[in-house]
């Protein structure tokens, strides 16, 4: 219900933006010339940017002869840059009558979001209480950039895998934790944060001689998906260096030790960078980053260390990689453990006050989801 309210607000903003600025170009369409297009509806936002690649892969598959281009003039090798688990799950649905690749991807996102919310509830209940579990799922559904939970993006799927893997770690179900972490490595490269957390927790259990052989199995299973796909792509492209080269040259993604993030933050905080300081979305993104850091510091003494390590590792991977600052909220969305702090605070509120707070958060989340793509014209 809360996400429905947010989507309604987003729909209103989308309609308003299209009427008042129908020719505003705000997203690349994914063709070889990467033509910039105008949003015409809420659906355009849900299947824009990375989502256009996932729907393409769901329709046509990952493979293709290297050096050749597809019907849109896009080199087949570029599809290899996108981890395959999400479109793999959507692709079988496209063979059903009247199911388009877009509908298939959105269905996978919908089911994944439900699984993620259930996993967050399980963690919140395990750490604190039934009420905290419900509110942890609610806050995640209303966080900035939560719109991607409903779009053709990997955030919902990865969050579901991460939540249930971490829950399995907390319950010391090592085989399930390792298996889910291994699957997460097929969904996105930042799964390295989850893989490292599961591996470290399993190592601690093994040293303490808890769980017998199972923690060792978890340590072996956790990195399999990520290493397998990187190995496959490196083989197809002719070396692991080629994979990172294509990423950098085509999508501008690379590990820069936080240089780009630091530049944006200091430009805004010191008021010396007009390009950054004059764009509200970049200021908002820096505020999201600052809020995340504060919540992470508060989490240390309030949650099992495994959750804190995972959230911290995700932050390091996000900040250390070069990406558009407007995507900060989306990239940090799977680092849900920090949301335990507001969830625990809300758990102490009276039901009437809680309803008002959650409704207000839903409205703000919907505003941000509509303003980001339609009005600010920034990356999702």
Secondary structure, DSSP 4 states (H G I P E B T S, - for coil): -HHHHHHHHHHHHHHHHHHH-TT-EEEE--STT--EEE--SHHHHHTSTHHHHHHHHHHH-S---TT-B-TTS-BGGGGGGS-SHHHHHHHGGGGSTT--HHHHHHHHHHHHHHHHHHHHHHHHHHHT-HHHHHHHHHHHHTSTTGGGGTTTSSHHHHHHHHHHHHHHHHTT-HHHHHHHHHHHTTT-GGGHHHHHHHHHHHHHHHHTT-STTHHHHHHHHHTHHHHHHHHHHHHHHTSHHHHHHHIIIII--EE-TTHHHHHHHHHHHHT--HHHHT-HHHHHHHHHHHHHHHHHHHHTTTS-HHHHHHHHHHHHHHHHEE--GGGHHHHHTT-GGGGHHHHHHHHTS-HHHHHHHHHHHHHHHHHHHHIIIIIS----
